[in-house]
């Protein structure tokens, strides 16, 4: 086994458990790379997922700072040693990658690398990625591992065997993550279709009523101005309701910028929009929230949107407060309103109408929990907790 500080079965088990904990492809890739680097005691590690155009669809690194990575420039192409990993699909263990005839150089900001271990990641006969490790860290005193010949590669045969085990499980984790993301894309498509139907029905009804009321006002304006005024006031009410329907749909349909902005910033932006769009006061606060796995952040966002929709559309609340705070390695979302409330246990139909079933499904789907506290005349609090990563 590897001569690194975390060698042995416990280290392998820890790495495999870490990989199985995530469902998002990006999270899985990062975990594979960091696990491989720690397990084999390497200075640098990377994982490349090829595209169909001679480049990489994704390329994740560990051991390189964000500043270094930005300075290096665009994602690498499939050439040199990287191509060998993907096209020849054989392991490579080199004493000095720079002396290999296939080496074609790297950008000026690229860190210096010498000894190298690379291994393809296979799903059956298909190569779905490749793991690269460089610069085996020497024990204190600078002496090479016992199984390493003088002047040879710092990575040993045992390291290669260990990485091979990791690569096999990485293939399973990556395939599962891809299947999960495809399933989620289908769910999102279904959700958008549902929203489109709801928007069409709701706005069509409002516009139909608006047209009839406007026609009635026009017919009454000469012979009964007082009644015409009342009809025109109703036109204003219906127009405001239609605008609310459209605003709510836009907020739900607009893609959340979770990848770029994170959960806290995304929630804050959407709640500011809702606060401006509705007469109710909508507030938000966040406390010591850390980054969470992407699937958990999306579930929290969707539950927050559903709970806000309920509070603003159905409860008659004057104030809706949203809080997001850290709890252990996870987080707790709380949406509280001072509206009309309801009886959760006695209103199964209302629960479905308010989306409580889908909210519970979202929470359970990411290992979280959802609790609902409400009573007639006493408002509602919806709380969702997720475990983190």
C-alpha positions as CSV (number, residue, x, y, z in Angstrom):
1,X,0.0,0.0,0.0
2,X,0.9,3.7,-0.3
3,X,3.6,5.0,2.0
4,X,1.4,8.1,2.7
5,X,0.2,9.1,6.1
6,X,-3.3,7.7,5.5
7,X,-2.4,4.3,3.9
8,X,-4.3,1.2,4.5
9,X,-7.9,-0.1,4.4
10,X,-9.3,2.8,6.6
11,X,-8.0,5.4,4.1
12,X,-9.5,3.5,1.1
13,X,-12.8,3.1,3.0
14,X,-12.8,6.8,3.8
15,X,-12.2,7.8,0.2
16,X,-15.0,5.5,-1.1
17,X,-17.5,6.8,1.4
18,X,-16.7,10.3,0.5
19,X,-17.3,9.6,-3.2
20,X,-20.7,7.9,-2.5
21,X,-21.9,10.8,-0.4
22,X,-22.5,13.2,-3.4
23,X,-24.9,13.0,-6.3
24,X,-23.9,16.1,-8.3
25,X,-21.3,15.3,-11.0
26,X,-19.1,18.3,-10.1
27,X,-19.1,17.4,-6.4
28,X,-18.2,13.8,-7.3
29,X,-15.3,14.9,-9.5
30,X,-13.9,17.1,-6.8
31,X,-14.2,14.4,-4.1
32,X,-12.5,11.8,-6.4
33,X,-9.6,14.1,-7.0
34,X,-9.1,15.2,-3.4
35,X,-9.4,11.6,-2.2
36,X,-6.8,10.4,-4.7
37,X,-4.3,13.1,-3.8
38,X,-4.7,12.5,-0.1
39,X,-4.7,8.7,-0.4
40,X,-1.5,8.5,-2.5
41,X,0.2,11.5,-0.8
42,X,0.7,13.5,-3.9
43,X,1.3,17.2,-4.3
44,X,-1.1,17.6,-7.3
45,X,-4.1,15.6,-8.6
46,X,-6.4,16.1,-11.5
47,X,-9.3,14.4,-13.3
48,X,-10.3,15.0,-16.8
49,X,-13.6,14.1,-18.5
50,X,-13.3,14.2,-22.3
51,X,-15.6,15.9,-24.7
52,X,-16.2,14.9,-28.3
53,X,-14.0,17.6,-29.8
54,X,-10.5,16.8,-28.6
55,X,-10.8,18.7,-25.4
56,X,-12.2,18.2,-21.9
57,X,-15.8,18.8,-20.9
58,X,-14.6,19.1,-17.3
59,X,-11.2,19.2,-15.7
60,X,-10.9,19.3,-11.9
61,X,-7.7,19.9,-10.0
62,X,-6.6,19.6,-6.4
63,X,-3.4,21.1,-5.0
64,X,-3.5,24.1,-7.3
65,X,-4.8,27.5,-5.9
66,X,-7.6,29.3,-7.6
67,X,-5.1,32.1,-8.6
68,X,-2.8,29.6,-10.2
69,X,-5.6,27.8,-12.0
70,X,-6.8,31.1,-13.5
71,X,-3.3,32.0,-14.5
72,X,-2.8,28.7,-16.3
73,X,-5.6,29.6,-18.7
74,X,-8.1,27.5,-20.7
75,X,-8.8,23.8,-20.1
76,X,-6.1,21.5,-21.7
77,X,-6.5,19.7,-24.9
78,X,-6.2,15.9,-25.3
79,X,-2.6,15.7,-26.2
80,X,0.6,14.2,-24.9
81,X,0.3,12.1,-21.7
82,X,-3.3,13.2,-21.3
83,X,-4.2,11.7,-24.7
84,X,-2.4,8.5,-23.8
85,X,-4.6,8.1,-20.7
86,X,-7.8,8.5,-22.7
87,X,-7.0,6.9,-26.1
88,X,-4.5,4.1,-25.2
89,X,-6.4,3.5,-21.9
90,X,-3.4,2.2,-20.1
91,X,-1.8,3.2,-16.8
92,X,1.3,5.4,-16.9
93,X,3.9,5.7,-14.1
94,X,6.8,8.0,-15.0
95,X,9.9,9.1,-13.0
96,X,9.8,12.4,-14.8
97,X,6.9,13.4,-17.1
98,X,9.0,16.1,-18.7
99,X,11.4,13.6,-20.1
100,X,8.7,11.5,-21.8
101,X,8.8,11.8,-25.6
102,X,5.0,12.5,-25.6
103,X,5.4,15.5,-23.3
104,X,4.5,18.7,-25.1
105,X,5.0,21.3,-22.5
106,X,2.6,23.3,-20.4
107,X,1.6,27.0,-19.9
108,X,4.1,29.2,-18.1
109,X,2.0,29.5,-15.0
110,X,1.7,25.7,-14.7
111,X,3.4,24.3,-11.6
112,X,6.5,22.1,-12.1
113,X,5.8,18.4,-12.0
114,X,8.1,15.4,-12.2
115,X,7.1,11.9,-11.1
116,X,3.6,11.1,-12.5
117,X,0.9,8.5,-12.2
118,X,-2.0,8.4,-14.5
119,X,-4.9,5.9,-14.8
120,X,-8.0,5.8,-17.0
121,X,-11.5,5.6,-15.5
122,X,-13.6,3.1,-17.3
123,X,-17.3,2.4,-17.5
124,X,-17.2,-1.0,-19.2
125,X,-15.3,-0.5,-22.4
126,X,-15.8,3.3,-22.4
127,X,-13.1,5.6,-21.0
128,X,-15.2,8.2,-19.2
129,X,-12.2,10.1,-17.6
130,X,-8.6,9.9,-16.4
131,X,-6.9,10.4,-13.1
132,X,-3.6,12.2,-12.9
133,X,-1.3,12.5,-9.9
134,X,2.1,14.3,-9.8
135,X,5.0,14.9,-7.4
136,X,4.9,12.1,-4.8
137,X,5.6,13.7,-1.4
138,X,8.7,12.2,0.2
139,X,8.8,11.2,3.8
140,X,10.5,13.5,6.3
141,X,14.2,13.5,5.5
142,X,13.7,13.3,1.8
143,X,14.3,9.5,1.5
144,X,12.4,7.7,-1.2
145,X,9.8,5.0,-0.4
146,X,11.4,1.6,0.2
147,X,9.9,0.1,-2.9
148,X,11.1,2.9,-5.2
149,X,14.4,2.3,-7.1
150,X,17.0,5.1,-6.9
151,X,16.1,7.7,-9.5
152,X,12.8,6.0,-10.2
153,X,9.2,7.2,-9.9
154,X,8.0,8.2,-6.5
155,X,4.7,6.4,-7.1
156,X,5.0,2.7,-6.5
157,X,3.3,-0.4,-7.9
158,X,1.2,-0.4,-4.7
159,X,0.2,3.2,-5.4
160,X,-0.9,2.1,-8.9
161,X,-3.0,-0.7,-7.5
162,X,-4.6,1.6,-4.9
163,X,-5.4,4.1,-7.5
164,X,-6.9,1.4,-9.7
165,X,-9.3,0.4,-6.9
166,X,-10.2,4.1,-6.5
167,X,-10.8,4.5,-10.3
168,X,-13.2,1.5,-10.4
169,X,-15.3,3.1,-7.7
170,X,-14.9,6.5,-9.2
171,X,-16.5,5.1,-12.4
172,X,-19.5,3.9,-10.4
173,X,-19.9,7.2,-8.5
174,X,-19.5,9.2,-11.7
175,X,-22.0,7.1,-13.6
176,X,-24.6,7.3,-10.8
177,X,-24.1,11.1,-10.6
178,X,-24.7,11.4,-14.3
179,X,-27.9,9.3,-14.1
180,X,-29.1,11.4,-11.2
181,X,-28.5,14.7,-13.1
182,X,-30.4,13.3,-16.1
183,X,-33.3,12.3,-13.9
184,X,-33.2,15.8,-12.3
185,X,-33.3,17.4,-15.7
186,X,-36.4,15.4,-16.6
187,X,-38.0,16.5,-13.3
188,X,-37.1,20.2,-14.0
189,X,-38.7,19.8,-17.5
190,X,-41.8,18.4,-15.9
191,X,-41.9,21.2,-13.3
192,X,-41.6,23.8,-16.0
193,X,-44.4,22.2,-18.0
194,X,-46.6,22.2,-14.9
195,X,-45.8,25.9,-14.2
196,X,-46.5,26.8,-17.8
197,X,-50.0,25.1,-17.6
198,X,-50.7,26.9,-14.3
199,X,-49.6,30.2,-15.7
200,X,-51.7,29.8,-18.8
201,X,-54.8,28.8,-16.8
202,X,-54.4,31.5,-14.1
203,X,-53.6,34.4,-16.4
204,X,-56.2,33.3,-19.0
205,X,-58.9,33.4,-16.4
206,X,-57.8,36.7,-15.1
207,X,-57.6,38.3,-18.5
208,X,-61.0,36.9,-19.4
209,X,-62.5,38.4,-16.3
210,X,-60.6,41.6,-17.0
211,X,-62.1,41.8,-20.5
212,X,-65.7,41.2,-19.4
213,X,-65.4,43.7,-16.6
214,X,-63.9,46.4,-18.9
215,X,-66.8,45.7,-21.4
216,X,-69.3,46.1,-18.6
217,X,-67.7,49.4,-17.5
218,X,-67.8,50.7,-21.1
219,X,-71.5,49.9,-21.4
220,X,-72.3,51.6,-18.1
221,X,-70.2,54.7,-18.4
222,X,-73.0,56.9,-20.0
223,X,-76.1,55.6,-18.2
224,X,-74.8,54.7,-14.8
225,X,-71.4,56.4,-14.1
226,X,-71.4,55.2,-10.4
227,X,-71.6,51.5,-11.4
228,X,-69.1,52.1,-14.2
229,X,-66.6,53.5,-11.6
230,X,-67.1,50.3,-9.5
231,X,-66.4,48.1,-12.5
232,X,-63.3,50.1,-13.4
233,X,-62.0,49.6,-9.8
234,X,-62.5,45.9,-10.3
235,X,-60.5,46.1,-13.5
236,X,-57.6,47.6,-11.5
237,X,-57.9,44.7,-8.9
238,X,-57.9,42.0,-11.7
239,X,-54.9,43.7,-13.4
240,X,-52.9,43.7,-10.2
241,X,-53.7,40.0,-9.6
242,X,-52.6,39.1,-13.1
243,X,-49.4,41.0,-12.6
244,X,-48.8,39.1,-9.4
245,X,-49.3,35.8,-11.2
246,X,-46.8,36.8,-13.9
247,X,-44.2,37.9,-11.3
248,X,-44.5,34.7,-9.3
249,X,-44.1,32.6,-12.5
250,X,-41.0,34.6,-13.6
251,X,-39.3,34.0,-10.2
252,X,-40.0,30.3,-10.4
253,X,-39.0,29.9,-14.0
254,X,-35.9,32.0,-13.9
255,X,-32.8,29.7,-13.6
256,X,-31.3,30.2,-10.1
257,X,-27.7,31.3,-10.2
258,X,-26.6,28.8,-7.6
259,X,-23.4,27.8,-9.3
260,X,-22.2,31.4,-9.7
261,X,-23.7,33.1,-6.7
262,X,-24.3,30.4,-4.1
263,X,-27.5,29.8,-2.1
264,X,-27.4,32.8,0.2
265,X,-26.9,35.4,-2.6
266,X,-29.5,33.7,-4.8
267,X,-32.1,33.7,-2.0
268,X,-31.4,37.3,-1.1
269,X,-31.9,38.4,-4.7
270,X,-35.1,36.6,-5.2
271,X,-36.5,37.8,-1.8
272,X,-35.7,41.4,-2.7
273,X,-37.7,40.9,-5.9
274,X,-40.7,39.5,-4.0
275,X,-40.5,42.3,-1.4
276,X,-40.8,44.9,-4.2
277,X,-43.6,42.9,-6.0
278,X,-45.9,42.3,-3.1
279,X,-47.6,44.5,-0.5
280,X,-46.4,42.1,2.3
281,X,-43.0,42.8,3.8
282,X,-40.6,40.0,2.9
283,X,-37.3,39.9,4.8
284,X,-34.2,37.6,4.7
285,X,-31.2,36.9,7.0
286,X,-28.4,34.4,6.9
287,X,-26.0,33.4,9.7
288,X,-22.7,31.5,9.2
289,X,-23.9,29.5,6.3
290,X,-21.3,27.4,4.6
291,X,-21.3,26.0,1.1
292,X,-23.4,22.8,0.7
293,X,-23.6,20.1,-1.9
294,X,-25.3,21.4,-5.0
295,X,-28.3,19.0,-4.7
296,X,-29.0,20.3,-1.1
297,X,-28.7,23.9,-2.1
298,X,-31.1,23.5,-5.0
299,X,-33.6,21.6,-2.7
300,X,-33.4,24.4,-0.1
301,X,-34.0,27.0,-2.8
302,X,-37.0,25.2,-4.3
303,X,-38.6,24.7,-0.9
304,X,-38.0,28.4,0.0
305,X,-39.7,29.4,-3.3
306,X,-42.7,27.1,-2.6
307,X,-43.1,28.3,0.9
308,X,-42.9,31.9,-0.1
309,X,-45.4,31.3,-2.9
310,X,-47.9,29.9,-0.4
311,X,-47.3,32.7,2.1
312,X,-47.7,35.5,-0.4
313,X,-50.6,34.0,-2.4
314,X,-52.7,32.2,0.1
315,X,-52.1,33.3,3.7
316,X,-52.9,37.0,3.6
317,X,-49.7,37.7,5.6
318,X,-48.4,41.2,6.3
319,X,-44.9,39.9,6.9
320,X,-42.9,36.9,5.7
321,X,-39.5,36.2,7.2
322,X,-36.9,33.8,5.7
323,X,-33.8,32.8,7.7
324,X,-31.0,30.5,6.7
325,X,-28.5,29.4,9.3
326,X,-25.7,26.9,9.8
327,X,-26.4,23.8,12.0
328,X,-23.4,21.5,12.4
329,X,-22.1,20.7,8.9
330,X,-25.5,21.4,7.4
331,X,-28.1,24.2,7.4
332,X,-31.6,25.1,8.4
333,X,-34.1,27.1,6.3
334,X,-37.0,28.7,8.1
335,X,-39.9,30.5,6.3
336,X,-42.4,32.2,8.8
337,X,-45.5,34.2,8.0
338,X,-48.1,36.0,10.2
339,X,-50.9,34.9,7.9
340,X,-54.2,33.0,8.3
341,X,-52.5,29.6,9.0
342,X,-54.2,26.3,8.8
343,X,-54.5,22.9,10.6
344,X,-51.8,20.7,9.1
345,X,-53.1,17.4,10.4
346,X,-56.7,18.0,9.4
347,X,-56.1,19.4,5.9
348,X,-54.6,16.7,3.8
349,X,-56.2,18.3,0.7
350,X,-54.9,21.7,1.7
351,X,-51.5,20.2,2.3
352,X,-51.4,19.0,-1.3
353,X,-52.7,22.4,-2.5
354,X,-49.9,24.2,-0.7
355,X,-47.3,21.9,-2.1
356,X,-46.3,20.3,1.3
357,X,-46.0,16.9,-0.3
358,X,-43.5,18.1,-2.9
359,X,-41.6,20.0,-0.3
360,X,-41.3,16.9,1.9
361,X,-40.2,14.9,-1.2
362,X,-37.5,17.5,-2.0
363,X,-36.2,17.5,1.6
364,X,-36.2,13.7,1.8
365,X,-34.5,13.4,-1.6
366,X,-31.4,15.1,-0.2
367,X,-31.4,13.4,3.2
368,X,-33.1,16.3,4.9
369,X,-36.2,16.8,7.0
370,X,-39.2,19.2,6.7
371,X,-41.4,20.3,9.6
372,X,-44.6,22.4,9.4
373,X,-46.0,24.4,12.3
374,X,-49.3,26.2,11.8
375,X,-52.7,26.8,13.3
376,X,-55.7,28.8,12.2
377,X,-55.1,32.5,12.8
378,X,-51.6,32.0,14.0
379,X,-49.5,32.0,10.9
380,X,-47.2,29.2,9.5
381,X,-43.6,28.2,9.9
382,X,-41.9,25.8,7.5
383,X,-38.5,24.5,8.5
384,X,-36.2,22.4,6.4
385,X,-32.9,21.0,7.6
386,X,-30.2,19.4,5.5
387,X,-27.1,17.4,6.7
388,X,-24.4,19.1,4.6
389,X,-21.5,17.2,3.0
